[in-house]
Amino acid sequence: MLGGTVFDARGRDLRTEPDGSATVLASARLTGEVGSFPALMLERLGADPPDPALDGLVGRSVASGFRAAAAAALPAERARHGIRHQLLDDLPTALLVSGYAFQRAGALRAGSAEAAGLAPPPPPPRPGARPRQYPDLCAGWVTGGTILSRMDERGIPPTPFGPPAPPLHRDDDPLAWHDTEALPPHGMRRWRRLDVWREGGLAAVECLFRDSHMDEWGSETVVHEYTVRATVDPAAGTFVSCEADIGALPWPECPGAVASAGRLAGLPVVGIRQAVRDTFVGPTTCTHLNDTLRALEDVAGLITALPPAAGG
């Protein structure tokens, strides 16, 4: 449990035609291995289709600075909102959250709150040091909240237990998700679905986000889940509205961040990743909701794949 982490990341752009058939516009898969916390060094990276531009990412930490390095390695793909850039951009937080498996396996050590997927990884703690605390980092880490209070009492973060994870695959829509294998014991999975369609003169958007965990007895539970719905003015390239609904969250303070999704209204779609990173901070926000809001920048790429609006 305290060794490296193997990852398998897959993505697909799928256009559903008016007759219900579907066309795969693009697909990509990244596999690899990352070293142990807190360094999180990328030790191996494979891509399908292969791309030598990714070779320079091996040997880097999949933590601070990785997203910028990934964007620099794939500038054209980032500009066209390509799948590989999306997967690489999601990798740092997906791996951080995977540290929740340490908690559930009883492998979390004092001094490593970051290994629980609960906070950004700082420099390695001194031997015997107490876990780092992040007051007001987000709603879950609000001063006086559940995490910080229990860390003061016990010296390690509390372990949340989420509800059973209902299946996301649908019998009436077999193309809704691409194929995935069953999670192994102590495995974590991040699901993300981003749908875009025309609704009047606007583009309607729905994004589902879920982190789940498989325990040693084969029970999958939800760690985080949001559904975000938005509308976009395609001509102006700006968000008209945005709201978030909660599926499941680990701490009673977390729902306090849901209203932050409304801040996207009026902002440009292109550039929303950086805007969220720069301005969505503090206890009125949620780091996991922020990741979902950042992913909405790729709505710009999906809009271009929609058929023309009626009347041109």
Secondary structure, 3 states (H helix, E strand, C coil): CCCCEEEEEEEEEEEECCCCCEEEEEEEEEEEEECCCCCCEEEEEEEECCCHHHHHHCCCECCCCHHHHHHHHCHHHHHCCCHHHHHHHHHHHHHHHCCHHHHHCCCCCCCCHHHHCCCCCCCCCCCCCCCCCCCCCCHHHCCCCHHHHHHHHHCCCCCCCCCECCCCCECCECCCCCCCCCCCCCCEEEEEEEEEEEECCEEEEEEEEEEEEECCCCCEEEEEEEEEEEEEECCCCEEEEEEEEEEECCCCCHHHHHHHHHHHCCCECCCHHHHHHHHCCCCCCCHHHHHHHHHHHHHHHHHCCCCCCCCC
